[in-house]
Amino acid sequence: MAQQSSLSRRLFLLASGGAAGSSVLAGCATSDANFVHERLPVPSPPAKMQRLLLWLPPDDNWLNGASVAAKFVSALAPYGVTVETGRSTKLEIDRSVEQKEVIEKFRPTYRLEIDLRDARSSTQGSVSTTAFLMLGVLYRGASRTPLEKFHYRAQSKDTPRFVNQVVEKLKAGGYL
């Protein structure tokens, strides 16, 4: 029996979960099967994004952080959004401590934190591929309450599809 991807298993479970699962699945619908978007319930409608703090993982082993940051800057420029980039340290215990100085100076209207999980390598014939899950969580300013979650199963360090999909969802959600 062919092995089913964990993403399609999750989507199947969401779809079979009744009305709640259907509404989450509807929020996940996208043209890229590797991308999942989850809009979380928030007490107030989104304010327009003016300044975004993009917080990246500590190193470039799996993700080309400079390229991802440049793509966000380019994709958000038409909307007048200024982007500041920060990076986690490998021994980060409390992200808010590391972000405090940047937040005080930059005063972001929103913060997008990106993490990487589940790195796997596979070889088929002579071709070797690495897959990992990019997790993005959007917060308002210095708040700790998540507004939106983005999950993307990436195959390379350079992930323009993730950036494009996130910007598309931000626009649809009224942030841009």
C-alpha positions in Angstrom: 0.0 0.0 0.0 1.4 3.4 -0.9 2.4 5.5 2.1 0.2 8.6 2.7 1.9 11.9 3.5 1.3 13.2 7.1 -0.1 16.4 5.6 -2.8 14.6 3.6 -3.6 12.4 6.7 -4.0 15.6 8.8 -6.3 17.1 6.1 -8.3 13.9 5.9 -8.8 14.0 9.7 -9.8 17.6 9.6 -12.3 17.0 6.8 -13.8 14.1 8.6 -14.1 16.0 11.9 -17.6 17.4 11.2 -18.5 21.1 11.1 -15.5 22.2 13.1 -13.1 20.2 10.9 -14.8 21.5 7.7 -14.4 25.1 8.7 -10.7 24.6 9.5 -10.2 22.8 6.2 -11.9 25.6 4.3 -9.4 28.0 5.9 -6.6 25.7 4.7 -7.7 25.5 1.0 -4.9 26.7 -1.2 -3.4 26.0 -4.6 -0.3 24.4 -2.9 -0.9 21.1 -1.2 2.3 21.6 0.9 0.9 24.8 2.5 -1.7 24.8 5.3 -3.1 28.0 6.8 -5.0 28.2 10.1 -6.8 31.4 11.0 -7.3 31.5 14.8 -10.2 33.2 16.5 -9.3 36.7 17.6 -11.4 39.2 19.6 -10.9 42.1 17.2 -10.5 42.5 13.4 -7.0 42.9 12.0 -5.4 46.3 11.8 -3.4 47.2 8.7 0.2 45.9 8.8 2.7 48.8 8.8 5.8 47.2 10.3 6.6 43.5 10.4 9.2 41.9 12.6 10.3 38.7 10.8 11.9 36.3 13.4 13.9 33.6 11.7 15.5 30.3 13.0 19.0 30.4 14.3 21.0 29.2 11.3 20.8 28.5 7.6 21.3 24.8 7.7 17.8 24.1 6.3 16.5 27.6 5.4 18.2 30.4 3.5 17.2 33.1 6.0 18.6 36.0 4.0 16.7 34.9 0.9 13.4 34.4 2.8 13.8 37.9 4.4 14.5 39.5 1.0 11.4 37.9 -0.5 9.2 39.1 2.4 10.6 42.6 2.0 9.9 42.5 -1.8 6.5 41.0 -1.4 5.3 43.4 1.3 6.8 46.6 -0.2 3.8 47.2 -2.5 1.6 47.4 0.6 3.9 49.9 2.3 5.0 47.4 5.0 8.5 47.8 6.5 10.2 44.6 7.4 12.8 44.2 10.1 14.5 40.8 10.5 15.8 39.1 13.7 17.2 35.7 14.4 16.9 33.3 17.3 19.9 31.9 19.0 20.5 28.2 19.2 20.0 28.3 23.0 16.9 30.4 23.0 14.8 29.8 26.1 12.4 32.7 25.9 12.1 34.3 22.5 10.5 37.5 24.0 13.7 38.3 25.8 15.7 38.1 22.6 13.1 40.2 20.7 12.7 42.8 23.4 15.3 45.3 22.2 14.2 45.0 18.5 10.6 45.4 19.5 11.3 48.5 21.6 13.3 50.2 18.7 11.2 49.0 15.7 7.7 48.9 17.3 6.3 46.3 14.9 2.6 46.3 14.3 2.9 42.5 13.7 5.5 39.8 14.3 5.9 36.6 12.2 8.0 33.9 13.9 9.3 31.1 11.7 10.5 27.8 13.1 11.6 24.6 11.3 10.7 21.1 12.3 11.0 17.5 11.2 14.0 17.5 8.9 14.2 14.3 6.9 16.4 13.2 4.1 15.5 10.6 1.5 17.2 9.1 -1.4 15.4 7.8 -4.5 17.9 6.4 -7.0 20.7 8.9 -7.3 18.6 11.9 -6.2 18.7 13.0 -2.5 16.1 15.3 -1.1 15.6 16.9 2.2 12.1 17.9 3.5 11.3 20.0 6.5 8.2 21.7 7.9 8.3 25.5 8.1 6.0 26.8 10.9 5.0 30.4 10.8 3.0 32.1 13.5 1.7 35.7 13.2 1.3 37.9 16.4 0.2 41.4 16.9 3.2 43.6 18.0 4.6 42.2 21.2 1.6 40.1 22.0 1.9 36.4 22.8 -1.5 35.5 21.4 -1.2 33.9 18.0 -3.5 35.3 15.2 -2.6 33.0 12.2 -0.6 29.9 11.7 1.2 28.8 8.5 2.6 25.4 7.8 4.7 24.6 4.8 6.4 21.3 3.8 9.5 22.6 2.0 11.9 20.7 -0.2 14.7 23.3 -0.4 16.4 26.0 1.6 14.9 28.7 -0.7 11.2 28.8 -0.2 9.5 31.5 -2.3 6.2 29.5 -2.3 6.0 29.9 1.4 6.5 33.6 1.3 4.0 34.0 -1.6 1.3 31.9 0.2 1.8 33.8 3.5 1.4 37.2 1.8 -1.6 35.9 -0.1 -3.3 34.9 3.2 -2.3 38.1 4.9 -4.0 40.1 2.1 -7.1 37.9 2.1 -7.3 38.3 5.9 -7.3 42.1 5.8 -3.8 42.6 7.1 -2.5 44.3 3.9 
